Amino acid sequence: MVKEGEQVTLSVPDHREVAKGTLRSLIRTAGITLQEFVSGMR
């Protein structure tokens, strides 16, 4: 996922499922909203 003008390195766990809190933390660290994340997944 790319956000114009921003560069962030995230360490994403290599699990079949990522815990809800971990996912929210990654989204927050990426500097995007939950809505932006969901929209980018479509």
Residue, then its C-alpha position, 0 to 999 in steps of 0.5 A: m500500500v502506498k501513500e503519496g509523499e510518505q515513506v514508512t517501514l512496517s514490520v508485519p507479522d508473518h501469521r495467517e491472521v494478524a491480531k486486531g490490535t496489531l493491525r490497528s497499530l500498523i495502520r496508525t504507524a503508517g499514518i492512515t485512517l482505518q477507512e483509508f486502509v479498508s478503501g485500499m484493500r478493495 
